[in-house]
Amino acid sequence: AYKLSEEHAEIHRMHLNSMCEIYIFVEGNADYIVESRCFPLEPYDVIILNPYEPHTPLLKDRSRYERFYFLVPVNAFGFMDNDPMEVLLKENKKGNNRISLPSEKKQELKRLLEVFKTGWQRRDRVASLNAYSAFLGVLALLSGHILELSRAELSESEGYEETDDMPPIILDVLRYIEKHLV
């Protein structure tokens, strides 16, 4: 869903969802509370929430407050070989609820959200398909970003670094391990 409002802080209360929530902050003066942690928000920061994880935005004033949020069943993509929700929730279990993207990825996220918003507001069949497609693009962008960070951390911690002189078979094995076991 897409929301734009000018609201009082009292309107937002700590709550739970029975599904995963992907919250994307667009504009305003707000932080986000998840359980007992408080995350400062910058435009296009993303908060990933597990089911039944208490959370609320913390609005600091009555300024414009714009955001997107998607409620997704945990196993919505369980039929896929590479479930994007699994990647997001695995990162969340480490206590990393907030994802701050680099500027070029924030621009791509912004573009995808505009496509989603247009489709969401028009509600005809083609526009709805465009909105679903944009949502899948958001999931791909976020899970791809997390996987890139995981690969970089693995490379730093394990001494694994792709080089031109590494035998191709070793590279293939390492990529397979990263994709399927990390």
N, C-alpha and C positions, 0 to 999 in steps of 0.2 A: 504494500500500500504506500501511497505517497501522502504526506501531510505537510501543510504550511499553515502556521497559525501564530497569533500573538496571544500567549496564554500566561496566566499566573502560575507561579511555581506550585501553588497548593493543588492545582488540578492533577498533577502527576504524583502518584503514590507508588511506593514499592509494590511490585506485583510479580507474579509467576506466569509462565506459559507452559502448556503441556507439550509444546513443540519447540524446536530450535528456532531462535530468532536471529536474523541478520539485520542489524540496525546500521544505517548509514547516515551520518550527520552531514548536513549540507551547509546550514547557516544558523547563526544565533550565538548566544553567549551562554554556553552550557558545559557542564561536565557530565559524566555518566557514572552512576554507582552500580556496581555489581557485587552482591553480598556485602563485604565490608571494605571493598577496594573502590577508590575513586579515580577515574580516568579523565584527565583534561582532554577536551576535544578540539580538533582543528577541522576545517572543512574537508569533507570526504574521508574522515576517519571512519573505520568500520568496527562495530562491536559484535562479537559472536557470543551468543548465549545458549547454553545447554538447556534442555527442558528442566523446569522447576528451579532454575537459578534465579534468586531474587534480584530485581534490578529496577532502576528508575533513572530518568534524566534529572539532572539538577540544574534548573534554569536559574540564572543569576540575575536576570532582570526581565522586563516585559518586551524585549526586542523580538524581532521576527525570528521564528523558530521553524526551520525547514528540515525535514528528514524523510527517509524512506525506511520501511521495515518490511521484512519478509518472514512469515511464519512457515516453517518447513518441517514436515514430519521427519523424525530421525532416519527412517528407512525409505524415504521418498525415492532415492536413487540406488537402493540396494540391489536392483537388478543389473546395474552397470558394473563392468569390470573395474573401472576406476571411479568410485563414488566420490564426487567432490565434497559432499558433506562430511565424509569420513576424515578427509584431510583437515577441514576446518575444525571439527570437533576434537580431533587429536591435538591440535595446537591449543585449543581452549583448555583441555585437561591439564596443560602445563601452566595454567594461570594466565595465559596470554589472550585475554578477551579482546584487546584492542589491536587492530591492524592499521598501521600508518603506512600508506603507500608512497613510493617516490613520485615526484611531480608528473612524469610522463604516464605513469599508471593511473594517477588521479585523473588526468585528462581523459583517459580511456574510460574510466569508471563514470565520469561525468557524462560522456557521450552515450554510454549504455543506459544510464539512468534517464536521460532525456528521451531516448527511444522508448524505454519502459513507460515513462510518464505519458507520452503521447498515446501509446496503445491503451494504457489503463484508462485514460480519460475518454477516448473515442468509443471503445467497447464494441466495435464491429469485429467480424471474424478475422479479417486480415490484420487489423490493428492489434487484436488480442494475440495473434500468433507472433507478431513482431515484439510484443511485450514479453511473452514467454521466452522468445529467442534472446532478448536482451537480458532477462533474468539468468538464463543459462550462461550467457557471456559474463555476467557479474560473477557467477560461481567459478567459471573457468579462470577468470582474472585473479580472484582471491586465492583459490587453491593453487594456481600456478605460482603466484607470488610466494606463498608459504613453502611450496616445494623448492623453489629457488633458494630461499633462505636456509632451508634444511640442508640442501646440497652444499651450500657455502660453509655452513657450520660443520658438516661432516668432513668436508675437504680440509678445513682448518684443524679439526680435532684429530683426524685420523691420518693426516699427512697425505691424503689422496688429492691429487691435482692432475687434471687432464693436461697432458703435454704431447707434443708432436712425436716424441720418441717412445711413448708408451705403446706396447704391442696392442693392436686392435682387439684381439681376443680378451685381453685383460680389461680394456675399456668397456667392452660389451658386457662382461661379467659384472663389473662395478656398476654400470648403469642399470642392469637387471636387478641387482641387489637393492640399489637406491629406490627403484620404482616399486618393487614388490615387498621389500622387507623393512624399509625405513619408515 
